Amino acid sequence: MPAGWYLEPGEHDPTTKILVGVVAVGAIALGIVFATKGGDDDEKASKPADTTVAVTTTGAGATTTIAGTTTTIAGSTTTTAGEMIDGATLVGAMPTAAETPSGWDRYREPEANPAEDNGSSYCNMPTEPERARALGLQALARGPAYGLPQGGWFTFDIFAFETDEAANNFLRAVADDANMCTDVPVNYTESESDADYMDESWGDFDWTVEEAAGASEVSIAGDEALLRTTVQQRYSATVDGVSLQINRTFLVVYERYGRVVVEYWVGGDWNFVSSDPEMAEPDYAHQPVQSDLDDAVDAIRESLRSRLRDAGAT
């Protein structure tokens, strides 16, 4: 019998996994609640009507639904291109290791202009870097990644566009993509060599992954806008007669500051289930909650925005 779960998650980078969508997973169905910030959304115009889906699964959790909505961002925007910004400038605006809260374990350094195909996407649609480049992207930078004290991880990406309106169009495209698989989850396979969940003694095998998507978008007064998505993935496999299941959750918020969009997210792996009674859930298991994301963003937002503003990026 192979050994248990992979017990040293810090040795690989879970933030590099492509986000294909949002999955409803949990015992009967995992609920996804879209929180938004307050603001002036009187000019917000709805597009398609809200949709909901409940995906029946097994494991621990409560019966709820995924809600998806797509709306138009309104507000004050500029259509005149700002001064040229590069990826190195965006990296320079990021917090240093000494500026983050005690207990954050920084395990990945920032990267200016990462590879185009190494970005997140929703519902098998184009990746975010591809979408951004088609909409007037000037620069892109991937932020540092941190293990959080309560479990899970936090990181962010920065997209700088030519205009405020280009940044809004990017958010609209992301929201539309994320809602493409609200009613019908996507399914695919992923090799364990890529997923990197198990002890090496299990060898390589294919996981079956189930995903669905949803997003909420809201207008904020002036030159700000906000979009939230919730991502969950259910991995399942049977290896040498042992059934395995793992849930992965991402909570994502996109904040637009003028012509810059910062995508922040937290992630975590949880609900490790095996038919082998000796395989207890690993200590690092954590199901992220909204406060994990909001607290992390609050810890770095103001210093990041100030430096972006000083650099002429917003």
Secondary structure as a PSIPRED ss2 file (coil, helix, strand):
# PSIPRED VFORMAT (PSIPRED V4.0)

   1 M C   1.000  0.000  0.000
   2 P C   1.000  0.000  0.000
   3 A C   1.000  0.000  0.000
   4 G C   1.000  0.000  0.000
   5 W E   0.000  0.000  1.000
   6 Y C   1.000  0.000  0.000
   7 L C   1.000  0.000  0.000
   8 E C   1.000  0.000  0.000
   9 P H   0.000  1.000  0.000
  10 G H   0.000  1.000  0.000
  11 E H   0.000  1.000  0.000
  12 H C   1.000  0.000  0.000
  13 D C   1.000  0.000  0.000
  14 P H   0.000  1.000  0.000
  15 T H   0.000  1.000  0.000
  16 T H   0.000  1.000  0.000
  17 K C   1.000  0.000  0.000
  18 I C   1.000  0.000  0.000
  19 L C   1.000  0.000  0.000
  20 V C   1.000  0.000  0.000
  21 G C   1.000  0.000  0.000
  22 V E   0.000  0.000  1.000
  23 V C   1.000  0.000  0.000
  24 A C   1.000  0.000  0.000
  25 V C   1.000  0.000  0.000
  26 G C   1.000  0.000  0.000
  27 A C   1.000  0.000  0.000
  28 I C   1.000  0.000  0.000
  29 A C   1.000  0.000  0.000
  30 L C   1.000  0.000  0.000
  31 G C   1.000  0.000  0.000
  32 I E   0.000  0.000  1.000
  33 V C   1.000  0.000  0.000
  34 F C   1.000  0.000  0.000
  35 A C   1.000  0.000  0.000
  36 T C   1.000  0.000  0.000
  37 K C   1.000  0.000  0.000
  38 G C   1.000  0.000  0.000
  39 G C   1.000  0.000  0.000
  40 D C   1.000  0.000  0.000
  41 D C   1.000  0.000  0.000
  42 D C   1.000  0.000  0.000
  43 E C   1.000  0.000  0.000
  44 K C   1.000  0.000  0.000
  45 A E   0.000  0.000  1.000
  46 S E   0.000  0.000  1.000
  47 K C   1.000  0.000  0.000
  48 P C   1.000  0.000  0.000
  49 A C   1.000  0.000  0.000
  50 D C   1.000  0.000  0.000
  51 T E   0.000  0.000  1.000
  52 T E   0.000  0.000  1.000
  53 V E   0.000  0.000  1.000
  54 A C   1.000  0.000  0.000
  55 V C   1.000  0.000  0.000
  56 T C   1.000  0.000  0.000
  57 T C   1.000  0.000  0.000
  58 T C   1.000  0.000  0.000
  59 G C   1.000  0.000  0.000
  60 A C   1.000  0.000  0.000
  61 G C   1.000  0.000  0.000
  62 A C   1.000  0.000  0.000
  63 T C   1.000  0.000  0.000
  64 T C   1.000  0.000  0.000
  65 T C   1.000  0.000  0.000
  66 I E   0.000  0.000  1.000
  67 A E   0.000  0.000  1.000
  68 G E   0.000  0.000  1.000
  69 T C   1.000  0.000  0.000
  70 T C   1.000  0.000  0.000
  71 T E   0.000  0.000  1.000
  72 T E   0.000  0.000  1.000
  73 I C   1.000  0.000  0.000
  74 A C   1.000  0.000  0.000
  75 G C   1.000  0.000  0.000
  76 S C   1.000  0.000  0.000
  77 T C   1.000  0.000  0.000
  78 T C   1.000  0.000  0.000
  79 T C   1.000  0.000  0.000
  80 T C   1.000  0.000  0.000
  81 A C   1.000  0.000  0.000
  82 G C   1.000  0.000  0.000
  83 E C   1.000  0.000  0.000
  84 M C   1.000  0.000  0.000
  85 I C   1.000  0.000  0.000
  86 D C   1.000  0.000  0.000
  87 G H   0.000  1.000  0.000
  88 A H   0.000  1.000  0.000
  89 T H   0.000  1.000  0.000
  90 L H   0.000  1.000  0.000
  91 V H   0.000  1.000  0.000
  92 G H   0.000  1.000  0.000
  93 A C   1.000  0.000  0.000
  94 M C   1.000  0.000  0.000
  95 P C   1.000  0.000  0.000
  96 T C   1.000  0.000  0.000
  97 A H   0.000  1.000  0.000
  98 A H   0.000  1.000  0.000
  99 E H   0.000  1.000  0.000
 100 T C   1.000  0.000  0.000
 101 P C   1.000  0.000  0.000
 102 S C   1.000  0.000  0.000
 103 G C   1.000  0.000  0.000
 104 W C   1.000  0.000  0.000
 105 D E   0.000  0.000  1.000
 106 R E   0.000  0.000  1.000
 107 Y E   0.000  0.000  1.000
 108 R E   0.000  0.000  1.000
 109 E C   1.000  0.000  0.000
 110 P C   1.000  0.000  0.000
 111 E E   0.000  0.000  1.000
 112 A E   0.000  0.000  1.000
 113 N C   1.000  0.000  0.000
 114 P C   1.000  0.000  0.000
 115 A C   1.000  0.000  0.000
 116 E C   1.000  0.000  0.000
 117 D C   1.000  0.000  0.000
 118 N C   1.000  0.000  0.000
 119 G C   1.000  0.000  0.000
 120 S C   1.000  0.000  0.000
 121 S C   1.000  0.000  0.000
 122 Y C   1.000  0.000  0.000
 123 C C   1.000  0.000  0.000
 124 N C   1.000  0.000  0.000
 125 M C   1.000  0.000  0.000
 126 P C   1.000  0.000  0.000
 127 T C   1.000  0.000  0.000
 128 E H   0.000  1.000  0.000
 129 P H   0.000  1.000  0.000
 130 E H   0.000  1.000  0.000
 131 R H   0.000  1.000  0.000
 132 A H   0.000  1.000  0.000
 133 R H   0.000  1.000  0.000
 134 A H   0.000  1.000  0.000
 135 L C   1.000  0.000  0.000
 136 G C   1.000  0.000  0.000
 137 L E   0.000  0.000  1.000
 138 Q E   0.000  0.000  1.000
 139 A E   0.000  0.000  1.000
 140 L E   0.000  0.000  1.000
 141 A E   0.000  0.000  1.000
 142 R E   0.000  0.000  1.000
 143 G C   1.000  0.000  0.000
 144 P C   1.000  0.000  0.000
 145 A E   0.000  0.000  1.000
 146 Y E   0.000  0.000  1.000
 147 G E   0.000  0.000  1.000
 148 L C   1.000  0.000  0.000
 149 P C   1.000  0.000  0.000
 150 Q C   1.000  0.000  0.000
 151 G C   1.000  0.000  0.000
 152 G C   1.000  0.000  0.000
 153 W E   0.000  0.000  1.000
 154 F E   0.000  0.000  1.000
 155 T E   0.000  0.000  1.000
 156 F E   0.000  0.000  1.000
 157 D E   0.000  0.000  1.000
 158 I E   0.000  0.000  1.000
 159 F E   0.000  0.000  1.000
 160 A E   0.000  0.000  1.000
 161 F E   0.000  0.000  1.000
 162 E C   1.000  0.000  0.000
 163 T C   1.000  0.000  0.000
 164 D H   0.000  1.000  0.000
 165 E H   0.000  1.000  0.000
 166 A H   0.000  1.000  0.000
 167 A H   0.000  1.000  0.000
 168 N H   0.000  1.000  0.000
 169 N H   0.000  1.000  0.000
 170 F H   0.000  1.000  0.000
 171 L H   0.000  1.000  0.000
 172 R H   0.000  1.000  0.000
 173 A H   0.000  1.000  0.000
 174 V H   0.000  1.000  0.000
 175 A H   0.000  1.000  0.000
 176 D H   0.000  1.000  0.000
 177 D H   0.000  1.000  0.000
 178 A H   0.000  1.000  0.000
 179 N C   1.000  0.000  0.000
 180 M C   1.000  0.000  0.000
 181 C C   1.000  0.000  0.000
 182 T C   1.000  0.000  0.000
 183 D C   1.000  0.000  0.000
 184 V C   1.000  0.000  0.000
 185 P C   1.000  0.000  0.000
 186 V E   0.000  0.000  1.000
 187 N E   0.000  0.000  1.000
 188 Y E   0.000  0.000  1.000
 189 T E   0.000  0.000  1.000
 190 E E   0.000  0.000  1.000
 191 S E   0.000  0.000  1.000
 192 E H   0.000  1.000  0.000
 193 S H   0.000  1.000  0.000
 194 D H   0.000  1.000  0.000
 195 A H   0.000  1.000  0.000
 196 D C   1.000  0.000  0.000
 197 Y C   1.000  0.000  0.000
 198 M E   0.000  0.000  1.000
 199 D C   1.000  0.000  0.000
 200 E H   0.000  1.000  0.000
 201 S H   0.000  1.000  0.000
 202 W H   0.000  1.000  0.000
 203 G C   1.000  0.000  0.000
 204 D C   1.000  0.000  0.000
 205 F C   1.000  0.000  0.000
 206 D E   0.000  0.000  1.000
 207 W E   0.000  0.000  1.000
 208 T E   0.000  0.000  1.000
 209 V E   0.000  0.000  1.000
 210 E E   0.000  0.000  1.000
 211 E E   0.000  0.000  1.000
 212 A E   0.000  0.000  1.000
 213 A C   1.000  0.000  0.000
 214 G C   1.000  0.000  0.000
 215 A E   0.000  0.000  1.000
 216 S E   0.000  0.000  1.000
 217 E E   0.000  0.000  1.000
 218 V E   0.000  0.000  1.000
 219 S E   0.000  0.000  1.000
 220 I C   1.000  0.000  0.000
 221 A C   1.000  0.000  0.000
 222 G C   1.000  0.000  0.000
 223 D C   1.000  0.000  0.000
 224 E E   0.000  0.000  1.000
 225 A E   0.000  0.000  1.000
 226 L E   0.000  0.000  1.000
 227 L E   0.000  0.000  1.000
 228 R E   0.000  0.000  1.000
 229 T E   0.000  0.000  1.000
 230 T E   0.000  0.000  1.000
 231 V E   0.000  0.000  1.000
 232 Q E   0.000  0.000  1.000
 233 Q E   0.000  0.000  1.000
 234 R E   0.000  0.000  1.000
 235 Y E   0.000  0.000  1.000
 236 S E   0.000  0.000  1.000
 237 A E   0.000  0.000  1.000
 238 T E   0.000  0.000  1.000
 239 V E   0.000  0.000  1.000
 240 D C   1.000  0.000  0.000
 241 G C   1.000  0.000  0.000
 242 V E   0.000  0.000  1.000
 243 S E   0.000  0.000  1.000
 244 L E   0.000  0.000  1.000
 245 Q E   0.000  0.000  1.000
 246 I E   0.000  0.000  1.000
 247 N E   0.000  0.000  1.000
 248 R E   0.000  0.000  1.000
 249 T E   0.000  0.000  1.000
 250 F E   0.000  0.000  1.000
 251 L E   0.000  0.000  1.000
 252 V E   0.000  0.000  1.000
 253 V E   0.000  0.000  1.000
 254 Y E   0.000  0.000  1.000
 255 E E   0.000  0.000  1.000
 256 R E   0.000  0.000  1.000
 257 Y E   0.000  0.000  1.000
 258 G C   1.000  0.000  0.000
 259 R C   1.000  0.000  0.000
 260 V E   0.000  0.000  1.000
 261 V E   0.000  0.000  1.000
 262 V E   0.000  0.000  1.000
 263 E E   0.000  0.000  1.000
 264 Y E   0.000  0.000  1.000
 265 W E   0.000  0.000  1.000
 266 V E   0.000  0.000  1.000
 267 G E   0.000  0.000  1.000
 268 G E   0.000  0.000  1.000
 269 D E   0.000  0.000  1.000
 270 W E   0.000  0.000  1.000
 271 N E   0.000  0.000  1.000
 272 F E   0.000  0.000  1.000
 273 V E   0.000  0.000  1.000
 274 S E   0.000  0.000  1.000
 275 S C   1.000  0.000  0.000
 276 D C   1.000  0.000  0.000
 277 P C   1.000  0.000  0.000
 278 E C   1.000  0.000  0.000
 279 M C   1.000  0.000  0.000
 280 A C   1.000  0.000  0.000
 281 E C   1.000  0.000  0.000
 282 P C   1.000  0.000  0.000
 283 D C   1.000  0.000  0.000
 284 Y C   1.000  0.000  0.000
 285 A C   1.000  0.000  0.000
 286 H C   1.000  0.000  0.000
 287 Q C   1.000  0.000  0.000
 288 P C   1.000  0.000  0.000
 289 V C   1.000  0.000  0.000
 290 Q H   0.000  1.000  0.000
 291 S H   0.000  1.000  0.000
 292 D H   0.000  1.000  0.000
 293 L H   0.000  1.000  0.000
 294 D H   0.000  1.000  0.000
 295 D H   0.000  1.000  0.000
 296 A H   0.000  1.000  0.000
 297 V H   0.000  1.000  0.000
 298 D H   0.000  1.000  0.000
 299 A H   0.000  1.000  0.000
 300 I H   0.000  1.000  0.000
 301 R H   0.000  1.000  0.000
 302 E H   0.000  1.000  0.000
 303 S H   0.000  1.000  0.000
 304 L H   0.000  1.000  0.000
 305 R H   0.000  1.000  0.000
 306 S H   0.000  1.000  0.000
 307 R H   0.000  1.000  0.000
 308 L H   0.000  1.000  0.000
 309 R H   0.000  1.000  0.000
 310 D H   0.000  1.000  0.000
 311 A C   1.000  0.000  0.000
 312 G C   1.000  0.000  0.000
 313 A C   1.000  0.000  0.000
 314 T C   1.000  0.000  0.000
